[in-house]
Amino acid sequence: MPAVRLVDVPQPVEVDSCPVTFWEELPPHEHGTTTDVAQLLLQLHTLPAPDFDLGHLRPFVRISERLEAAATLDRADVSWLHGLHQELEAAWADRPAGRRDCAVHGDAWPGNLVRLIGGGRRIMDLERFSLGPPEWDLVSTAVRAKTTGAVTATEYDTFCETYGYDVTEWDGYGILAGARELRMVTYAAQHAASHPGWAEQAQHRVDCLRGRRGPRPWNWKGIL
């Protein structure tokens, strides 16, 4: 699998009570595309199960902590988001049957892969790599097309054609899309507390989920 590689040295090491790892430097590269994402996910999702424990996907990890840190949001909005979190967790546990669990990246979008100038691609940011439903990886691009407006209809059609499946046609799409949207909202809200310039975008995302900004797709701007 074309992914970033650890340097072959004893690691991790501890620095100021934090674990530090060392990775091979990437050759000259550029950002990948949604088509690159589809090609790499197709390759990843067809790999045989590993003979070691990858752990299982945790789609709601850090949501509660992010909401506690969302100092720029009105408390009524925070309370509503907590309720949405609980509803989505319950729905996730009872979601419709989908494709067989496999190795998933966990946060698959063009920002987490690169295209090498000399040819080839590399997946990066393996923090959420685990066993889980492949639909979770596919939903990232679907949400960027159907919710945030970051992916055009043509780009999304090509993504689906390349992978061979359109996750929006699955009965469980709304649940996974809701979880992904909640992650994107709480991520913005958490960081707005320390970056005041992002507070407007964080509030905009909340307003969208609460029905104050009309129907999808919405214009969500990237942060960081």
Secondary structure in CASP SS format (residue, H / E / C, confidence):
PFRMAT SS
TARGET T0000
AUTHOR 0000-0000-0000
METHOD secondary structure of the structure
MODEL  1
M C 1.00
P C 1.00
A E 1.00
V C 1.00
R C 1.00
L E 1.00
V C 1.00
D C 1.00
V C 1.00
P C 1.00
Q C 1.00
P C 1.00
V E 1.00
E E 1.00
V E 1.00
D C 1.00
S C 1.00
C E 1.00
P E 1.00
V E 1.00
T C 1.00
F C 1.00
W E 1.00
E C 1.00
E C 1.00
L C 1.00
P C 1.00
P C 1.00
H E 1.00
E E 1.00
H E 1.00
G C 1.00
T C 1.00
T H 1.00
T H 1.00
D H 1.00
V H 1.00
A H 1.00
Q H 1.00
L H 1.00
L H 1.00
L H 1.00
Q H 1.00
L H 1.00
H H 1.00
T C 1.00
L C 1.00
P C 1.00
A C 1.00
P C 1.00
D C 1.00
F C 1.00
D C 1.00
L C 1.00
G C 1.00
H E 1.00
L C 1.00
R C 1.00
P C 1.00
F C 1.00
V C 1.00
R C 1.00
I H 1.00
S H 1.00
E H 1.00
R H 1.00
L H 1.00
E H 1.00
A C 1.00
A C 1.00
A C 1.00
T C 1.00
L C 1.00
D C 1.00
R H 1.00
A H 1.00
D H 1.00
V H 1.00
S H 1.00
W H 1.00
L H 1.00
H H 1.00
G H 1.00
L H 1.00
H H 1.00
Q H 1.00
E H 1.00
L H 1.00
E H 1.00
A H 1.00
A H 1.00
W H 1.00
A H 1.00
D C 1.00
R C 1.00
P C 1.00
A C 1.00
G C 1.00
R C 1.00
R C 1.00
D C 1.00
C E 1.00
A E 1.00
V E 1.00
H C 1.00
G C 1.00
D C 1.00
A C 1.00
W C 1.00
P H 1.00
G H 1.00
N H 1.00
L E 1.00
V E 1.00
R E 1.00
L E 1.00
I C 1.00
G C 1.00
G C 1.00
G C 1.00
R E 1.00
R E 1.00
I E 1.00
M C 1.00
D C 1.00
L C 1.00
E C 1.00
R C 1.00
F C 1.00
S E 1.00
L E 1.00
G E 1.00
P C 1.00
P H 1.00
E H 1.00
W H 1.00
D H 1.00
L H 1.00
V H 1.00
S H 1.00
T H 1.00
A H 1.00
V H 1.00
R H 1.00
A H 1.00
K H 1.00
T C 1.00
T C 1.00
G C 1.00
A C 1.00
V C 1.00
T C 1.00
A H 1.00
T H 1.00
E H 1.00
Y H 1.00
D H 1.00
T H 1.00
F H 1.00
C H 1.00
E H 1.00
T H 1.00
Y H 1.00
G C 1.00
Y C 1.00
D C 1.00
V H 1.00
T H 1.00
E H 1.00
W C 1.00
D C 1.00
G C 1.00
Y H 1.00
G H 1.00
I H 1.00
L H 1.00
A H 1.00
G H 1.00
A H 1.00
R H 1.00
E H 1.00
L H 1.00
R H 1.00
M H 1.00
V H 1.00
T H 1.00
Y H 1.00
A H 1.00
A H 1.00
Q H 1.00
H H 1.00
A H 1.00
A C 1.00
S C 1.00
H C 1.00
P H 1.00
G H 1.00
W H 1.00
A H 1.00
E H 1.00
Q H 1.00
A H 1.00
Q H 1.00
H H 1.00
R H 1.00
V H 1.00
D H 1.00
C H 1.00
L H 1.00
R C 1.00
G C 1.00
R C 1.00
R C 1.00
G C 1.00
P C 1.00
R C 1.00
P C 1.00
W C 1.00
N C 1.00
W C 1.00
K C 1.00
G C 1.00
I C 1.00
L C 1.00
END
